[in-house]
Amino acid sequence: MSKRAVLEVIALDVEDAVAAQAGGADRLELVTDMAADGLTPAVSTVVGIRAAVDIPVRVMLRLADGFAAGDVERLAGAARAMREAGAEEFVLGFLGPDGGVDLGAVERVAGELEGCRWTFHRAVDRAADRDALRKQLADFPGLDTYLTAGAAGGVDAGLPTLLVEAGRRGEPGYEQQLLVGGGLRLEHVPGLLDAGIDAFHIGGAARPGGWGGPVSADAVAEWRRVLGG
């Protein structure tokens, strides 16, 4: 490869963050409550992790299971609190009842981020029209990444979509980096790399003991080895 692929690892606490960095992670996604697929963590966790590691940390802005924004002002307040705690990168994404992007909620919450870089998360995999969503957000300030499996069911189902979207890189709505995650396995990696995809996101794959156990530096290191670098 011409450059090192990005490896992002989900962290729930300082122990996870330290292990992920030791294994070779390039970036963390910081969440709490994986039973709800990842919600906004406590400010104290953000502060602790930023003190413990020196790799970038993207903080989730999501208050409840599902992809509706819910209380937008509460979300905006959470974003402000995270910025005040020193967070510099974020993860968010909201859909309306029709499956389209909730542009008002995205604008309100991202407006608190002061131009910080952020990821639109796997809400894109539940969108009624993912191409329309991406074009609607094409020039949105700070948006540099889509976390996606290509389909709601995970990478196995979404692989054809991922390959098509990788081939559209640079078109309007497709300038952002594809960060592949959601049922991602090591066996998927060679084909994705061959397609030009250069960012990968793991959660359970970094935890041999399941979500009840911590991130394993050795498991992260194996992904780092396969991805190169």
N, C-alpha and C positions, 0 to 999 in steps of 0.2 A: 504494500500500500504506500501511496505517496505521503500520507499523513496518518497520525495516530487516530483511531476511531475513539469517540467519546463513550465512556462507560459511566452511566448514572445509576446509583444504588439508592433504594429507599432506606431511610434511617428513621427510627422511632425515638432514639435517645443518644446520649453521648457515647455509650458503649458501641452502638451500631456505627456511629460516625467514625470513631477511631479505627474500628476493624475494617471498615470499607476503605478508608484512606490507606491503611497498611496493606491491603490487598491490591491496590492500584486503581481504585475508583478515581475518576476525574471530577465527579460532581455528585452531590447528594440531593435527593428529594426528601424534604423533611415533612412528615405527617404524624398524625396520631390516629388511633382507632381504625385499624385495617378491617375490622368487621363491617365498617361502613365504607370501605374502599379508600380510606385516607381523608382525614379532616384536618382543619387548622390546628397546629400544635400550640402548646403554651408558650408565652413569651420567654419564660425562664428556660425552656428547652432550647429555643433559638439562641439565647445568650450563651448557654453552656456549650453548645456545639460550635458556635463561632469561636469560642475561646479554646476549644480542644483540637480543632483541625484548621488547615489552611487551604482547603479546596473549596470551590464555590458551593453554596447551599441555596437551593430553590425551595421556598416555603409555600406550602399549600394554603390557598384561600378558598375554603369550602366548609360550610357549617353543618351540613346534613347529607345523608345518603341521597343519591339521585343527582340530577344535573340542573334542577331549578335553583335559581339564586336564593330564594327565600328572602330573608330580611337584608335588603341591600345596604341599608345604612349600618347595620351591625357588621356586615362584611367590610364596608369602607372603614369602619372604626378598627377592625382587626388589621386591615392593611396599614393604617396609620401607626398602630401600636408596634407592628413588626418593623416598620421603617424606623421608628424611634429607637427600637432595640438594636438597630444596625443591619437588619436584613436588606439585601441588595438585589436579590433575584426571587422570582415568584412563579407559582403555578395556579392557573384559574381557568374557568370556562363554564358558561351558563347557557342553557337552552330554554326556549319558551315552550308553551304547551303544544305548539305546532311542530316542534322538532327543529325549528330554525334557531339561529343564534339569538340570545337575548342581548341585543346590542346595548340597550340602556343600562343593564346591569354591568356588562363588561366595561362600558365607558365610565360608569361611576366608580367601580372598584379600581380599574387600571389608572384612573385619574389621580388616585392617591399614591401611585407608585413613582411619580416624579421622573418618568422616563426609564425606570429600571427595566432590565430584560425579563421577559416572562414567557412561560410555556402555556399554550392552550392544550389542556389535558384531554383525556379520552372521551370527553363529551362529544368530540368530533366523530367518534365511532357510533354514536347514537343519533347523530344528526339526520334529519329527513333528506338533506341534500348536502353532502360534504363538500362538493365542488362549489356550490353557492356560498356556503359558510366561509370557505377559504377566500373566495373572491371578495366577499363582503368585508373581511378583515385584512385584506391584502396590504394595506398601508397603515395598519394600526400601530401607533407608537409603542416601541418596546417589544412587540411580539416577534420572537426570533425562532420559535420551535413549536412543532406539533408533536405531542406524545400520542401515538396511535398504534393499534394492532392491525389496522386496516378494516376491521369488522368488530362488532360488539362481542362476537364469540371468541375472539383471540386471533393470534397470528396464523394458526392453521387455516382458519376460514378467511382471513384477510390478506394472505400473501399475494394473491393476484392484484389486489388494489394497491398494496404497498409498492409492488414492482412498477405498476403503471404510474403512480404518483412520483416515484423516484425518477422516472423518465421525463417527467414534466418540470423538473427542477429549473427554476429561473423564469418560468412563465408567470404572468400576473396571478397572485394568490398562491404561488408555489415557490416563492423565494426562501421561505423559512426552512429550517433544518427538520428533517424527519427523524424523530427519536422513537425507535420501535420498542414497544413493550406491551405486555399483556399476553401471558401464555407463551412468552419467548423462551425457546430452548436453544442450547448450543448447536444443535443440528441445523437450525435455521440460518445460522450466522454466515456460512460461506456464500450461499446464494444471495443473501442481502448485501453482503460486501461487494459481490460481483456486480450487483445492480447499482452500486455507487452510494448505498446507504452507509452513513458513517457515524451513527449515534444509536446507542442501545441502552435500555432501561430494564433493570431487574429488581425484583423484590423477594418473592419466595425462593427464587433460584439462588439467592445469596444466603439462605438459611436452611441448612441441611436438617435442622430439627423442626422445621415449620415455623409458623408465625409466633408460636409460643417461645421460640428460642432466638438468640441473637444472630446478627450478621456474622458469618464466618470469613475471616481474612483469607483463608485458603480457598474457599469457594469463589470469592471475588477474584483472587489471583488466577484461578483457572479461566475465568472469563477474560481477564486481561491478557492471558497468554493466547487464547484463541483469536482475540481481536487484534493482537499485535501490540507492540509497544511495551 
